[in-house]
Amino acid sequence: MSGSRARGPVIPERIRSLTPYKPGRPIEEVERELGIRGSIKLASNENPLGPSPLALAALTDALAGVHRYPDGGAVVLTEKLAARLGVDPRRIVLGNGSNEVLELACRLFAGPGDEVLFSADAFLVYQLVSIAVGATPVKAPPHGFEHDLDALAERLTPSTRVVFVANPNNPTGTIFRRREWETFLARVPEDVVVVLDEAYFEFVDDELYPDGIAYLDRHPGLVVTRTFSKIHGLAGLRIGYGVTSLEIADAMARLRQPFNVNLLAQVAATAALDDEAHVEASKALVRESRQRWSSAFARLGLDAVPTHANFVLVRTGAGAAVTDALLHRGVIVRPMDAYGFRDHVRITFGTADEDERAIAALEAVLGNATAGGPAAARAR
Ligand SMILES: *Cc1c(COP(=O)(O)O)cnc(C)c1O
């Protein structure tokens, strides 16, 4: 209507059409909705052993101090990480989860008219942060369930500002190896930022897996991100980091909020770094789980993507229906519709007991499928 005005500020179209990130469902929410108890959550790649006991003790000691602002420079944690990684502390950027560092890379380098490149099967957050800054997300086709680094390199244009790669990738659990990575990195122009997301690097056993930190001096735009959310079991506190050039780290430090990493997160992460026993136990558990699930899939005749992380993507058929049926049996997994894997679910490895329960539930659900369960739902 002529002369009429929108009521209130106009939300930009790119934000209105943005599909929000759909996290794994909290146990409490599912149980309230279904009226069940004793559920297990294998949906968000968390550590089933919980947080490090050293981190818990440090948190307890720190609680009475939360009326104070945290150290804005997180000096204690940064120095400790730097020593551990063998890098200059000024090259480390801490974030409210490594997700914040992914976002900072986009805010710093990309805007309207710029392209942000990633594999079509990559972690959804890359798309979200690109759209949030008004840049154009560009997706390269994967090779099966793996990033195709050649296909990514071929899609670099003069407008490409940032490339995201995940190693291992979520939700596929796949990795790329040194040769592929080195060939790719050499093809990326020096003024393009390469974000190498290593959220699951601790779980990888492959000898040819490249350690991103070792490549920092080979490409001036490399940002390697890691997190305390996965192996360290601190997802609820939100803390991760990036390691990059002095220049990029300095720019990110200007852009971030002054107290982006809270006091408890700093304290817990610092203590968790010392907890070798917890890290080793967590790795061992994941190795056992990989075996356990792989045998179960073989027995059930299911195709799973070979995984290098603490979760597995498996083809069950009718992923959403299978997820729902498992939910009713007290097992929370993740449907993969958002990634276009409609026939798959992603299952996070649990403790031995949790795995066994989940395997039994999956077997029951898929057994029912022939009697009108999820397979019938797929036909609807
Ligand atoms: C879990 C995950 C992260 C970590 O996110 P945080 O913000 O550190 O909790 C980053 N990248 C990928 C691919 C992940 O799966």
The ligand as an ORCA input file, in Angstrom:
! r2SCAN-3c Opt
* xyz 0 1
  C      31.696    -29.292     18.018
  C      32.366    -28.603     16.894
  C      33.048    -27.421     17.098
  C      33.213    -26.865     18.469
  O      32.341    -25.902     18.785
  P      32.524    -25.098     20.155
  O      31.969    -23.775     19.799
  O      33.982    -25.045     20.454
  O      31.750    -25.840     21.167
  C      33.691    -26.815     16.033
  N      33.686    -27.376     14.826
  C      33.066    -28.546     14.599
  C      33.156    -29.151     13.256
  C      32.371    -29.168     15.620
  O      31.725    -30.299     15.379
*
